Amino acid sequence: MFSDGERLKWVLLNQADLPLASAKALGEAFNRFPYLTQKETNALACCCSLHPDQVRVWFIVQRLCHGIIWDYTDIMAVQSKLKSKQGKEEPQQGVKKEMKADSRVEKA
């Protein structure tokens, strides 16, 4: 279960089972940066044949499992450093929403 703003979403265990190719793509994306932009979430969902909410849940669970809890300002600072190294990249959007979801999951 995770919270998306004011809504609670339930994820069944069988929905968490991912094909090997999807799990690999998600893992590689997570290793690059544990917080995705909305554009990256949608692209990854399309690539893995998943709903964007499933990708968001997977990332939330991975951050919780790895103990990754960053402040919004820290996320933006790291992302701007990555952006300057990689060239043009869309600014992070939806991070505050995901951070709320992370914090509500931790409290539950």
N, C-alpha and C positions, 0 to 999 in steps of 0.2 A: 504494500500500500504506500502511496505517496500523495502529497498534497500539491495541487496545481492551483495556486491562488486560493480561492474559496471552495474549490471542489476537491473531493477525495477520490482517488483512482485506485482500484484494486487490480492487482496483476496476479493471475493464477500461476502456479509453479510451472505448469505445462506451457504457458505462454513465455516463460523465461528461457526455455530450451531453444537454442539458436542453431541453425545449420553452421557447419564448420567455417564456410567461407564468410558468413555474416559475422561470426564471433571473431574471426581473424581481422576483418576490416574494422570492426568496432575497437578491438584491442590496439590496432595500429593508430587509429585516430586518438584514442585515449592516451597513448604513449607520447603523441605529439603535443597534446595540451588537454587537460582534463575538463575544460569548459569550452563548449562549442558555441559558435554563433548560430543564429537562427538559420542562416543560409547553409552552414556546414551541417546542421542537424537534418535539414530537409534533403540535402544531397546524399548524406550517408544513409538516410532512411530509404531513399529511392534506390541507391546502390545495393542495399541489403534486403530489399523487398519487405521493409518493415514500416510501420506507422511511425511518424516523428515522435509521438508520445512514448513508444516503446524504446526508441533510441535515447530519449531524455531519461527514462526510468533506468535504463542500463547504465548510463553515465552517473546518475545519482547514486545508484547502488555501488558502482565501482569506487566513487569518491568516498563513500562511507566505509567500504571495506579497506581502503588504503589510508583512511584517516586524513583525507584531504578536505580541509575546510578553510577556504580562503576568503578574506574580506573583498568586497567589490573593488576597492581601490587597488588592492594587490593584484587582482585579476587584470584590471585595466593596465597597470604598470607593466606586468609581464607581457601582456598582449601587445602593448605598444613597442616593447623591445623586440618581440618576435616580428612584428610588422615592419620595423625599420630594417631588420635583417633580411626579411623575405621580399620586400618591396611592397606593392600596394595590396592591401587586404581590407575587406569590409570591417568596419568597427563592430565590436561585440554588442549584440543586442539580445535582450532576453535573459541576461545573466542575473539581474536582480530577481526576476521571476523564479529562476532555477534556484537561486540562493535561498529564497523563501521556502521553496519546496524542500530543499536539503535541511533547513533548520527545523521545519515542522516534522520531518521524518525522524530526526534525531530525538525530538521531544516525545514522540509517540512511543 
